[in-house]
Amino acid sequence: MKDDKGFSLIIALIVVLLIGAISGMVYWSAKKINFKKVSEKDINQNNPNCGSSPISSIKILSPNGGEVYESGEQIVIKWESCNIPPLTPIQFLLSGGENESYSFQSFATVDNKSTTITLPFVHISSGQTINKIVPVYKIYIGTVTEDKPFSSFDYSNDLFTIMPVEIKRARQDLNKEISKSIEGKYEVKYPKKWTAALKEENSNYSNFKIKNNPNAILPGANSNMGERDSIISIDVSYGVLPNGVNFSEYNTIDDLINDPKIKLPKTEREARLDRIVSMEIGGHTLRVSKLTNFKGEAYSFVYNGRAYGINLVSGSSYQFKIDYPTFTEIVSSMVFQ
């Protein structure tokens, strides 16, 4: 069995479940498909990888890590086995995500070597964005015998991805996109059903807002939002400010945060520096100070002598989860000018 410390707790949990609740389910599934004992001479020895070892084993071939699937997609599970009677039934478990696990009714036996399952519709989880869907899933496979369910089992070598349904919806929305060009600074795409307006622009500042409600006027303050509203703001600061701040002097967000002329309190400065991550925006890998809470997310970065702030603020945590994939899709559409 593979050494996978990151999944040791999951394996332990699976073993406990198999001994208890799942064992009954698996046992009766085996009975339904007319499980019958087979003699040792019927054992499939056609796998050249088995060698002379008498040990019974089963091995996942696919999905085995790195694959990317859509929610609800039908996929083929493939495996090979050694020293297991060919008519031995097998069961499957999909594990991963935020304490997610799914079992599949199976009528496959060891000698089938493959079977098709339909993946569940999964939802976006914390830490995921449109550009970074974290692979969190593994398939577990195990034999079913009358005396010992999952007596032989295996699981994917590495994690694979199931695209959340919210990502698919966001991409469908952006397929009907409208492009907005902010002269000399950037171009961005957003869904047609959202409302957009360039709220303010002067010699040092530009503010572009996009709202998820097409029938509402963009409010001047976020406090006017309802629970089902979200606003995305793109702020750009540039040039030289009266206090001597010159945005053209900054190469990264670190330079801006550390500039004494910004006059950030030490604790705030350290907090912003601690939140810096690398992100792909506009085809460039940028250092971004990222802030997330249950109703919003904000990115601050510097590019080509300008300071950018891109923010999503929602009226509720429920609406934030709905509009977050669209926010990340809008960010990924940005092209700098």
C-alpha positions in Angstrom: 0.0 0.0 0.0 1.2 3.5 -0.7 2.7 5.6 2.0 0.3 8.6 2.2 0.4 10.3 5.6 -1.9 13.0 4.4 -4.7 10.5 4.1 -3.9 8.3 7.0 -6.8 9.7 9.0 -9.2 9.2 6.1 -8.0 5.6 5.7 -8.6 4.9 9.4 -12.1 6.4 9.2 -12.9 4.3 6.2 -11.7 1.1 8.0 -14.0 1.9 11.0 -16.9 2.6 8.7 -16.3 -0.6 6.8 -16.3 -2.6 10.0 -19.6 -0.9 11.0 -22.2 0.7 8.8 -20.7 0.3 5.4 -19.9 -3.4 5.9 -23.6 -4.2 6.0 -24.3 -2.1 2.9 -21.5 -3.6 1.0 -22.4 -7.1 2.1 -26.0 -6.9 0.9 -24.8 -5.3 -2.4 -22.7 -8.4 -2.9 -25.7 -10.6 -2.2 -27.7 -8.7 -4.8 -25.2 -9.5 -7.5 -25.3 -13.3 -6.8 -22.0 -13.4 -5.1 -20.5 -16.9 -5.2 -17.3 -18.4 -4.0 -14.7 -19.4 -6.5 -12.0 -22.0 -6.3 -8.3 -21.1 -6.2 -7.9 -22.4 -9.8 -10.3 -19.7 -11.1 -8.1 -16.9 -9.8 -7.1 -14.5 -12.6 -3.3 -14.9 -13.1 -3.1 -13.0 -16.4 -1.6 -9.8 -14.9 2.1 -10.0 -15.6 2.8 -7.6 -12.7 1.7 -10.1 -10.2 4.9 -12.2 -10.3 5.1 -15.2 -8.0 3.7 -13.4 -4.9 0.7 -15.2 -3.4 -0.6 -11.9 -1.8 -4.0 -10.8 -2.9 -4.1 -7.1 -4.1 -6.0 -4.6 -6.2 -4.6 -1.5 -7.7 -6.3 1.7 -9.0 -5.0 2.7 -12.5 -7.4 5.6 -13.2 -8.2 8.1 -11.9 -4.8 8.1 -10.2 -4.1 11.8 -9.6 -3.9 15.0 -11.7 -7.1 14.4 -13.7 -9.7 17.3 -14.1 -13.4 16.4 -14.4 -16.7 18.3 -14.5 -19.3 17.9 -11.8 -21.8 15.2 -12.9 -19.4 13.8 -15.5 -19.3 10.1 -16.2 -15.8 8.7 -15.8 -14.2 5.3 -16.2 -12.5 3.7 -13.2 -9.7 1.2 -14.2 -7.9 -1.3 -12.0 -5.8 -4.4 -12.0 -5.6 -7.2 -9.4 -3.5 -10.1 -8.3 -4.6 -13.4 -6.7 -8.2 -12.4 -6.4 -11.0 -14.7 -7.8 -12.4 -13.1 -10.9 -16.0 -12.9 -9.8 -15.2 -11.1 -6.6 -17.4 -8.0 -6.3 -15.8 -4.6 -5.7 -17.1 -1.3 -4.3 -16.0 2.3 -4.7 -15.8 5.4 -2.5 -15.0 8.9 -3.5 -13.4 10.9 -0.7 -12.2 14.5 -0.5 -13.3 18.1 -0.3 -14.7 19.5 3.0 -15.4 16.2 4.7 -17.0 14.9 1.6 -17.5 11.2 0.8 -19.6 9.5 -1.8 -20.3 5.7 -2.2 -21.4 4.2 -5.5 -23.6 1.2 -6.1 -21.5 -1.2 -8.1 -22.2 -4.4 -10.0 -18.6 -4.7 -11.1 -16.4 -7.7 -10.4 -12.6 -7.9 -10.3 -12.3 -9.4 -13.8 -14.2 -6.4 -15.4 -11.0 -4.3 -14.9 -13.1 -1.1 -15.4 -16.5 0.4 -14.7 -18.3 3.7 -15.3 -19.5 6.0 -12.5 -21.2 9.4 -12.5 -19.4 12.0 -10.4 -21.5 14.0 -7.9 -22.2 17.7 -8.4 -19.8 19.4 -6.0 -19.6 23.0 -4.8 -16.7 25.4 -4.4 -14.8 25.1 -1.2 -12.7 27.5 0.8 -9.3 28.3 -0.7 -10.5 27.8 -4.3 -10.7 30.4 -7.0 -11.5 30.3 -10.7 -7.8 30.1 -11.4 -6.9 27.7 -8.7 -9.3 24.8 -8.2 -7.6 22.8 -5.6 -7.5 19.0 -6.3 -9.0 17.3 -3.3 -10.5 14.0 -4.4 -9.4 10.3 -4.4 -11.1 7.1 -5.4 -11.0 4.2 -3.1 -11.6 0.7 -4.4 -12.0 -2.5 -2.4 -13.0 -6.2 -2.8 -16.2 -7.5 -1.2 -16.2 -11.0 0.3 -18.7 -12.6 2.5 -16.4 -12.8 5.4 -14.3 -9.6 5.1 -15.5 -6.6 3.1 -12.6 -4.5 1.6 -10.1 -7.3 2.4 -8.1 -5.9 -0.5 -8.2 -2.2 -1.3 -6.4 0.7 -2.9 -6.8 4.4 -3.6 -5.6 7.0 -6.1 -1.9 7.8 -5.8 -2.6 11.5 -5.8 -5.4 14.0 -5.8 -7.7 14.8 -8.8 -10.1 17.6 -9.4 -13.9 17.9 -9.8 -14.9 21.3 -11.1 -17.5 22.9 -8.8 -20.9 23.7 -10.4 -20.4 27.4 -9.5 -17.3 27.6 -11.7 -19.3 26.2 -14.7 -22.1 28.7 -14.1 -19.6 31.6 -13.9 -17.9 30.6 -17.1 -21.3 30.3 -18.8 -22.2 33.8 -17.7 -18.9 35.2 -18.9 -19.5 33.6 -22.3 -22.0 36.4 -22.7 -19.6 39.0 -21.5 -19.3 42.7 -22.1 -15.8 44.2 -22.3 -15.1 47.5 -20.6 -11.9 49.4 -21.4 -10.6 51.9 -18.8 -8.5 54.2 -21.0 -4.8 53.5 -20.7 -5.1 51.3 -17.7 -6.9 48.0 -18.2 -9.7 46.1 -20.0 -12.0 43.8 -18.1 -14.9 41.5 -19.0 -18.1 41.0 -17.0 -21.4 39.2 -17.5 -24.1 41.1 -19.5 -26.6 40.5 -16.6 -24.4 42.6 -14.3 -24.6 46.4 -14.2 -21.4 48.5 -14.6 -20.4 52.1 -14.3 -17.3 54.2 -14.1 -18.1 56.0 -10.9 -15.2 58.4 -10.6 -12.1 59.3 -12.5 -9.5 62.1 -12.0 -5.8 62.7 -12.5 -4.8 60.3 -9.7 -7.7 57.8 -9.4 -10.1 55.6 -11.3 -13.0 53.7 -9.8 -15.1 51.1 -11.8 -18.0 49.3 -10.2 -20.0 46.2 -11.3 -23.2 45.1 -9.6 -24.9 41.7 -9.8 -28.4 43.2 -9.9 -29.1 44.5 -13.5 -32.2 46.5 -12.4 -30.6 48.4 -9.6 -28.7 51.7 -9.6 -25.2 51.3 -8.3 -25.1 52.6 -4.8 -22.5 55.1 -3.6 -21.9 53.1 -0.5 -21.8 49.4 0.3 -24.1 49.9 3.2 -27.0 50.3 0.7 -26.7 46.7 -0.5 -29.3 44.1 0.2 -28.5 40.6 1.3 -28.7 39.3 -2.3 -26.4 42.0 -3.7 -22.7 42.0 -4.5 -20.5 44.8 -5.8 -17.1 44.4 -7.5 -14.9 47.5 -7.5 -11.7 48.1 -9.4 -9.7 51.0 -8.1 -6.6 52.3 -9.7 -4.3 55.0 -8.2 -1.5 56.6 -10.2 0.7 59.6 -10.6 1.9 61.8 -7.7 -0.2 62.6 -4.7 0.0 65.9 -2.8 1.7 64.0 0.1 4.6 63.1 -2.2 3.5 59.5 -2.8 4.6 58.6 -6.3 3.1 55.4 -7.6 5.6 55.1 -10.4 8.3 54.4 -7.8 6.7 51.1 -6.7 7.6 47.8 -8.4 5.6 45.6 -6.1 2.9 45.9 -3.4 5.7 45.4 -0.8 7.2 48.8 -1.9 3.9 50.6 -1.5 3.2 49.1 1.9 6.7 49.8 3.2 6.7 53.4 2.0 6.9 55.8 5.1 4.8 58.3 3.2 1.8 55.9 3.3 2.0 56.2 7.1 0.6 52.7 7.9 0.6 51.7 11.5 3.2 49.0 12.2 0.6 46.3 13.0 -1.4 47.1 9.8 1.8 47.2 7.7 2.9 43.8 9.0 -0.6 42.3 8.6 -0.7 43.4 4.9 2.8 42.1 4.2 1.8 38.7 5.8 -1.1 38.5 3.5 1.0 38.7 0.3 0.6 35.8 -2.1 1.6 35.2 -5.8 -1.3 35.4 -8.2 -1.8 35.3 -12.0 -3.6 38.5 -13.1 -3.6 39.9 -16.6 -1.2 37.3 -17.8 1.4 38.3 -15.2 2.5 36.7 -11.9 2.1 39.5 -9.3 2.6 39.8 -5.6 -0.8 40.5 -4.2 -1.9 41.4 -0.7 -5.1 39.4 -0.3 -7.8 39.8 2.3 -10.8 37.4 2.7 -13.7 37.3 5.1 -17.1 35.7 5.0 -18.7 38.4 2.9 -15.9 39.6 0.7 -12.4 39.4 -0.8 -9.9 42.1 -1.7 -6.7 42.1 -3.8 -4.1 44.9 -3.7 -1.1 44.9 -6.1 1.1 47.2 -8.1 1.7 47.0 -11.9 3.4 49.3 -14.3 3.5 52.3 -11.8 -0.1 52.0 -10.7 -1.6 50.6 -7.5 -4.7 48.4 -8.1 -7.4 47.4 -5.6 -10.0 44.8 -6.7 -12.7 44.1 -4.2 -15.8 41.9 -3.9 -18.3 42.9 -1.2 -21.5 41.0 -0.8 -24.6 41.6 1.4 -24.4 38.2 3.0 -22.2 35.2 3.2 -24.7 33.3 1.1 -24.5 35.8 -1.8 -20.7 35.9 -1.5 -20.5 32.2 -2.1 -22.7 32.5 -5.2 -20.9 35.5 -6.7 -17.3 34.6 -5.8 -16.6 32.5 -8.9 -17.8 35.3 -11.1 -15.5 37.7 -9.2 -12.5 35.5 -9.8 -13.5 35.0 -13.5 -13.7 38.8 -13.9 -10.3 39.2 -12.3 -8.8 36.6 -14.6 -10.2 38.4 -17.6 -8.2 41.6 -16.9 -5.8 42.8 -19.5 -3.4 45.6 -18.6 -2.9 48.5 -21.1 
